[in-house]
Amino acid sequence: MVGEPPCGPALVDDLLSRERSRILGATWAIIRTRDDAALSAVWARLAEIEDAVDLVDLGGMLALNGRHVTHAVDRVRMHWLGECLCRAYLDHEMYDPAKEAAYGHVAIVEEIPVVVHGRPWRPRRICACAACGQRYDVTEDEGHYVWWRWRRAKDVEAEASASVPTPRKVVTNPRSPARARRRRSSPSS
């Protein structure tokens, strides 16, 4: 794991500060951590935190920063409900698999090369959650910023198998001349 887990009371203080930079710093700390004490401290004052954060203009140019705060609050609720925090990967595009692996949250078990228009592109990564073992198929892309799409690996496999065309069943006429010729030329038993 990289670095020390965040201090729960300090996170709460930052979230209640009504200062955008402190709120966003605490938000990203919550998004990065799986520390029980830190998440429990935030949970204990969650209603108060949500009220305080609602009063602050969090800014954001390409995407509103408030969505990151909402995601962090959702993570705190997932933790309180006893759900594995890897489920949060499905709802937010800022989880870099390399960083998640460095934090010890996932293991990158496979990298699948991707070629776009004859040129190598960022590989797909198959990641396994360190806590529950759930596997994810992660693609990386970029627009105005780099982002990652996490999908359950079993869902990706199911989509891929469903999209494979099945061959048409060929029905032959039992009385066709071609079938009669095949019958006559086959060795008799």
VEXSE-304522 format. One line per field, with one value per residue (C-alpha): chain; y, z, x. Coordinates in steps of 0.5 Angstrom, whole numbers. Each point is the difference from the previous one (the first is absolute). Layout:
VEXSE-304522
chaine A  ... $
yy Y  ... $
zz Z  ... $
xx X  ... $
end
This chain:
VEXSE-304522
chaine A  A  A  A  A  A  A  A  A  A  A  A  A  A  A  A  A  A  A  A  A  A  A  A  A  A  A  A  A  A  A  A  A  A  A  A  A  A  A  A  A  A  A  A  A  A  A  A  A  A  A  A  A  A  A  A  A  A  A  A  A  A  A  A  A  A  A  A  A  A  A  A  A  A  A  A  A  A  A  A  A  A  A  A  A  A  A  A  A  A  A  A  A  A  A  A  A  A  A  A  A  A  A  A  A  A  A  A  A  A  A  A  A  A  A  A  A  A  A  A  A  A  A  A  A  A  A  A  A  A  A  A  A  A  A  A  A  A  A  A  A  A  A  A  A  A  A  A  A  A  A  A  A  A  A  A  A  A  A  A  A  A  A  A  A  A  A  A  A  A  A  A  A  A  A  A  A  A  A  A  A  A  A  A  A  A  A  A  A $
yy 0  7  5  0  0  6  3  -1  6  4  -2  2  7  1  -2  5  6  3  1  -3  -2  -4  -3  -3  -2  -4  -3  -3  -3  -3  -2  -3  -4  -6  2  -2  5  6  -3  -1  7  3  -4  2  7  -1  4  6  -1  0  6  4  -2  2  7  1  1  -6  3  -5  2  -6  -4  3  -2  -1  -7  -2  2  -4  -6  0  1  -6  -4  1  -2  -7  -1  1  -5  -5  0  -1  7  -3  1  7  -1  -1  7  5  1  2  -6  -1  -8  1  5  -5  -6  5  1  -8  1  -5  -4  1  -7  1  5  -1  4  4  2  6  2  -5  4  -2  3  0  -8  -2  -2  -6  2  -4  3  -2  0  -4  -3  3  1  6  2  7  4  7  5  8  6  6  -4  -7  -5  -7  -5  -5  -6  -7  -5  -5  6  1  -7  -1  6  -3  -7  3  4  -6  -1  -8  -3  -1  -7  -3  -5  -4  -4  -7  -2  5  -3  2  -3  -6  0  0  -6  -4  2  -1  -7  -5  -3 $
zz 0  -2  6  6  1  1  7  1  4  -5  -5  3  2  -7  -3  5  -1  -6  -3  -7  -1  7  -2  -6  3  5  -6  -3  6  1  -7  1  6  3  7  5  5  -5  -3  6  3  -6  0  8  -3  -7  1  2  -5  -6  3  1  -7  -4  2  -3  -8  -2  -7  -5  -8  -4  6  6  6  4  -4  4  7  -2  -2  7  4  -4  2  7  0  -4  6  5  -4  0  -7  -3  -3  -6  -2  -1  -6  -4  2  -1  -6  4  3  -3  0  1  6  3  -1  4  5  1  -2  -6  -4  -7  -2  -8  -5  -7  -6  -4  -7  -3  -7  -1  6  7  5  8  2  4  7  3  8  6  6  6  5  -4  -6  -5  -7  -4  -7  0  -7  0  -4  0  -3  4  6  0  3  1  -1  5  -1  3  -4  0  -3  -6  -1  -1  -4  -5  0  -2  -5  -4  -6  0  -6  -4  1  -7  -2  -5  -4  1  -7  -3  -6  4  6  -4  -3  7  2  -6  1  7  2  2  7 $
xx 0  3  0  -4  -7  -4  -2  -7  -1  4  -4  -6  3  2  -7  -4  5  -4  7  0  7  -1  -6  3  6  -4  -5  6  3  -7  0  7  -1  -3  2  -5  1  1  -7  -3  1  -3  -6  -1  -1  -2  -7  4  5  -5  -3  6  3  -7  2  6  2  4  2  2  1  -1  -4  -3  4  -6  -1  7  -3  -6  4  4  -6  -3  7  -1  -8  3  5  -5  -5  6  1  6  3  2  -7  1  5  -6  -3  6  5  6  2  7  1  8  -1  -5  5  5  -5  -1  -7  0  5  1  0  0  1  -3  3  -5  2  -4  0  6  4  1  -5  0  -1  -6  1  -3  0  -2  -2  5  -6  -5  3  -5  3  -1  2  3  0  4  -2  1  -4  2  3  2  -6  -1  -6  -1  -4  -1  4  -6  -5  6  0  -7  -1  6  -3  -7  2  4  -5  -2  0  -7  -2  0  -6  0  -5  0  -2  5  4  7  -2  -2  7  3  -4  2  8  0  3  -5  0 $
end
